[in-house]
Amino acid sequence: MQTEKVRLLIIGSGPAGYTAAIYASRANLNPVLYAGLQPGGQLTTTTEVENFPGYPQGVDGNQLMEDLRQQAERFGADLRQGVATQADLSERPFKITIDGSKVIEAETLIIATGAAAKYLGLEDEKKYAGMGVSACATCDGFFYRKKTVAVVGGGDTACEEATYLAGLAAKVYLIVRKPFLRASKIMQERVMNHPKIEVLFEHNAEGLYGDNGVEGVHLVHRRGEADERHYDLPIDGFFLAIGHKPSSDIFKDYVQTDEAGYIVTEGNSPRTNVPGVFAAGDVADPHYRQAITAAGSGCKAAIEAERFLLNNTSNG
Ligand code: NDP
């Protein structure tokens, strides 16, 4: 198989990956970045980004990612298309297989592969993508001011998103499949006591309807097999909050992950348990998952990689 040696390999092209590439190329580390399955990452699936500092009028998600890409390119980062399909991090240089056909031997590695929001798997989620279906209340909630929305899920994320949306929307339904919430007590209380939030226990969404974007959700209220009631609920926005799946599978044999698959890093740093391997952005962040926090951790990871290369000379 074809091999290539690099000082720093960055995997992922969201805000974390591109910010790492900007810093690393300015530090003359000649970083090579592989963009992954979804070049530009999760922000390319949203419309307007209004909370990234520096854009007082907001910025289109695709435009923001294109700006970051060009900024990394300007300083000489080697940006490539390709997906990391296998990893051997047992010793340095680390060996990363790209598209099953080429091996990159990297002195240092920044994993910025992100996380993907989970969806229910309904056809209508795709049909209404960007037209009333969202997996990020912080990104899209603003568009539902004084409107009616539904949030699916019963964990901390769902409760947090429902509470956030209740600050903007006129009414929030929380669609929970079980007869109870899984979220922490304090989040449960916040949701149950909020005058604008109505929790629909033992409910499942079966589909969406609407001619111009989402106008309602087909629901089923199920209390045992014999007791099923199907009905339609008018809503303007449908938010998924049933968890995220971090894209860490190929690294799990080497770097420590938590039970959900998030890469565990040391304290407030991007250092993993493997010296020379750093994790930045959503793949290592179960809590904040914001573009700006991802960008910040990408910066930290590049600085850590530079320090590591200075202190470790093997082939360096
Ligand atoms: P969780 O896995 O905790 O919860 C997912 C929720 O979605 C559950 O209620 C689950 O239902 C529901 N769900 C999953 N699949 C489906 C489906 N197909 N149909 C309907 N409902 C479904 O994920 P979270 O993202 O909420 O939280 C992840 C982690 O992050 C947790 O550890 C959480 O505590 C933490 N977190 C902490 C926060 C904080 O401290 N402020 C904020 C946000 C997250 P069921 O219960 O039936 O399985």
Residues whose N, C-alpha, C, O or C-beta is under 5 A from the ligand:
A	BS01	NDP	L120 G153 G154 G155 D156 T157 A158 E160 R177 K178 R182 A241 I242 G243 H244 P286
